[in-house]
Structures are given as structure tokens and as C-alpha cells.
Amino acid sequence: MKILRRRPRLLVFLTLAVVATVTATVLLVVRANRMDTLSPREERARAASAAGAPSGQVDCRKAKCVALTFDGNPGEPTARLLDLLKQYEAPSTFFLEGRRIHTCPDVVRRMAEEGHEIGNHTWTHAVLTDVSDTRIRDELRRTTRAISDLTGREPTLMRPPQGRTDDRVSRISAELRMAQVLWTVTAKDYETDDPALITERVLDGADRDGIILLHPLHKGTVPAMPSILRALDDQGYTFVTVPQLLAPAAAEPGRIYR
């Protein structure tokens, strides 16, 4: 009978121990992923006050700027997206996965030729916080080479898949001379094919100096772009690339911007 009476108490102690362990683990994970980020406005403020925007470039200290950014590979329907961006004079930033770049070389070259910024989105869309240092370097280096081979320019920006980064990813990004770019607005276009809902999410979150995340390969995204571009234009936004959003400052390798 004594053994039976002890069992409930033992189970309580074991349950409390498990809860404490899980709580401690969650707190460690949260703490490890609470990374310092800089906004475009903060980065511009770090530049010399007398510094001017490059000649012929928008000065986002004065203009109401927003940066459209697109993640994924450059397959269809990216060419249709480029047509729309050209129509609305909307230079944007494309974070490309390396493994399929070679299948659409003309599209990648067109991005560069039409004034869009091309960034690194790893080779296989690997979650960088979950892989080794060697794998992180390989994912980023291979993609940088693929972009450079087609455009003649190495990317200075990278976007970690799922936005997941930590001190280790930041250190290796700095080593490879790339800054990290997250976002302030996501349409979550991977959850819906409804262009109206994608448009609503973008417009609800858009703000001055915002960085908007979209994925061209999801079915509702490119159909949503005419209404997104038209509405942002009507609201007085100036479309810029991420480097233009930061100017006259320049993105610092290893830093995280959002």
C-alpha cells in the first residue's frame, strides 16, 4: 500500500521536472534567436549627416520609400513579374535560390540589366540555423558563384530561409561579405492563392521604409501585383531596392536589417 501511495507523488515530481526542463529549453531557444536588427532608417542615421544619396538616386530620407522583395527561384512566372515592375518603374530586390538559377539565365540577366538587386537565398533553401558551418558556407558560396557567373556581380545581401538566423549565421555572413535582410511585411502568399487577400495583407502592413516579402512562384502572387503596385503608387510610395532604401549608408556584412 505504501508503494501505491508514493506513485502519484512521484508522478507529480517527474511532471514538474519535465515542465521545468522544457521551459528552460524554450527560453534558451528564444534567447538564442533574439537577434539585434537595424531598420533602414537607423542605418541611414548611422551615415554621415552630410552624406548625400548617390547621383540620380532616390533619397529615402526625404521620399516615402518601400522595398518590394521576392524570394525563390527565377522560373515562370518571374518574367511576367518583371514586365509589371518595369511598367510601374518599381526596382525591386530578388533573393534567389541557387540550384535552379541555371535553368533561367536570361531572366536572371534581365533582373540585373533592368536595375533590380539580386541577393542570395542559399542553394537549397536550407534552414541555416539547423546545419553545420560547412553547409552554411557551401549553401551561400555556390549561390554567389551562380549569380556572379550570370551577372558579373557577387551579391552583397542574403536572406536566410524562413528568416531564421543566429550569431553563427551572422558571423559566416560577415565572413562571406553579405548583410542579412529580413522583412517588415509578409503577405503569407504561401498560405493562399487568393490575389485579393494577398493584396490586402500587403497594403495593411505597408509603411514608409518597409520591406515587403513576396514569393512569385505561388499562384496568387503575380496576379496580385498590379493591384499592389497601383495602390502603393497611389499612396505616394517610391519603389526602391534594399540598397537604395539604406542609402547613403551601405549594408554592413553580417548585420541584420528589417
N, C-alpha and C positions, 0 to 999 in steps of 0.2 A: 504493500500500500504506500510506503514511503517513496518508492521509486516512481509510482504513478503520480504522486503529488508533486514531485520535483520536475516532471517533464514539462508542464505548462510554463513554469518559471524559466526553465532552460530555453524553451522556445522563444519566450519574450526577450531574453538576453541575446540570443542569436539573431533575432529580428532586428533589435536595436543596433547590434554590431554591423549588420549588413547595411541598414539605412545610413549609419554614420560613414561607412566606407564609400557607399555610392555618392553621398552628399559631398564628401571630401574630393572624390574624383571629379565630379561635375564642377566644383569650384576651381579645381586646378585647370580643367579644360577651358573654362570661361576666362580665367586669368591669363592663360597662355595665348588665347586668341583675341584679347583686348589690346589691339594694336593702335599705336598713335597714327592718326591720319592728318593730312593737311587739306584744306579746301583750296580751290583756285584763288579765292580772294586772299587767303592767308599767304599763299605762295607769292602772289603779286606784291603783297605788302613787304615781303622779305627782300624784294628787289630794291635797288636804289630809287629813292623817290623821284630823282631827276631823270631816271631812265625812261625812254620813250619806246613805244611799240615799233617794231621794225617797219621800215618804209613801205607804204601801201597796205599795211595790215590793220585790221580792226583793233582798237584799243578797248579791251573789255573792262577797263576801269571806268570808262565813260559809256560804252554801249551796253545794252541789255543782252548779254550773250548766253547761249545754251549750246552744249555739245551733244550731238547725236553720236552714239557709238553702237557698233554692230559686231556681234560675236558669231564665230562659226567658220565653216569653210566657204570658199568663194563660188560654190556651184550655183546652178539655176535656183532661184530667180534673182541672183545678185545683179546681173546685167540690167534687168528691169528696174531694180532699185537705183542703180547708178543713173539711169535715164531720168528718174524722178528727182534725184538730188541735183542733177545738172539743171533741170527745169526750174527748180526753186533756188538755185545758187546756194546750195547747202553743203559746204565742205564738211566731211564727217571723219570719224575715226573707225577703222576696221581692225578688229583683233582676230587674226586668222589662225586656225589650226593648220599645222604644217603638213600633215600626212596627205592632204588632198590638194595642196596648192598646185602641184604639177599637172593636175587634170584640167585646170582653168587658167593657163598662163596669161592669156590675152585679157581676162577680167582683172587679174592682179596688176598687170602693167597699166591697164586703163585707170584703176584706182589711183595709182601714183601719178600718172600723167594729168589727171583731172583735179589734182590738188588735195586728194584725201590722204590722211595719215594712216599708215599701216603699222599695226602693233602685233606683238607676239602673244598667242593664246595657247602655247605649248603644242607639242606634236600630236598627242593622242587625247587631249583634254583630260590629262591625269590630274587628280586632286593632289597638289604638290605637298600639302601638309602630311599626306599619308605615305609618301615614297621617300627613298633614300636621297642623300645629297647627290650621288652619282646620277640617279634617274632625273632629278630636277635639272641638273646641268645638261643632260642629254636631250630632254624634252625641249628646253629653251634654245640650246645651240643648234639643233637640227632645224628648228623652225626659222631661226635667224638666218641660217645659211640659205634656206629655200627662198625666203623673201628677198635676201640680198642678191641671189643669183638672177632673179627676175627683174628687180627694180634698180639694182646698183646701190641700194641704201640699206644699211642694217637698222632694224627697229630700235628705238630708244625707249619704247613703252611696252609693258606687258600687262596682261590681265590674268590673274590666277583663276583657273576654273572654279566656279561656284563662289568666287570671291574669297576663297579660303587661303589665308596666308599666316605666317608667324615670323618670329625673329630669324629662323633658319632660312626661310624663303627670301626674306628681305636681304639677308647677308649675301646669298648667292645671286640675287638680282643685282645688287650693287657690284658684285664681282664681275658680272656679265654686262655691266653698264646700261641697265634698264631700270626705269622707275615703274612702280605698280599703279594701276588705275582701276579703282572700283567704280561706284555709281551712286547717284542720289535718287534716281527714279528707275524702277523696272516695271515694264508692262506685264510681266509674267506671261509672256506670249507662248511659253511652253505649256501653259495650262489650258489655253483656249484658242480656237480658230476663228473667233468672232472679231472681225475688224472693228466694230463699234466699241466693244469692251476694251480692246487694246488701245484704241484712241482715247477713250475716257480715262483709263489708268494713266496714260502718259500726260494728258492735259491736267488731270487732278494733281499730279506731282510736280509738274514743270515749274521751275523758278529760275530767277537770274543766277547765272554761274552753275546751273545744274548740269549733271552728266547723266544722260538718258541711255539705258541699256535695252537693246532690242536684238532679235535673232531672225535674220532674213529667211532662213530655211523653214521656219514654222509657217503653216499655211495662211494664217490670218495677218501676218506682219506686213508684207509688201502691199496687200490690198488696203491696209490701214494707213499707209504712208501719205497718200495725197491729202487726206483729212488732217493728219497730224501736222504735216508741213504747212498746209494752208492756215490752220488755226494758230500755230505758233508764229507764223509770219504776220497774221492779222493782229496778234497781241504785241507786236513790236520787237520780237526776238531777232537777234542776229545769229545765224548759224556759224559755228566755228569748230575747228579741230581742237583736240585737247591741248596740244602745244600752244595754239593761238589763245586758248582760254587762260593759260598760265602766263602768257607774255605780259610784261617784258622779262619776267623770270623764266628760267628753264627748268624742266623737270630734273630732279636730282636722283641719280641712280640709287635704288634701294628704298627710296621714300614711297609712301602710300598716299595717293591722292583720291579724294572723293568730294 
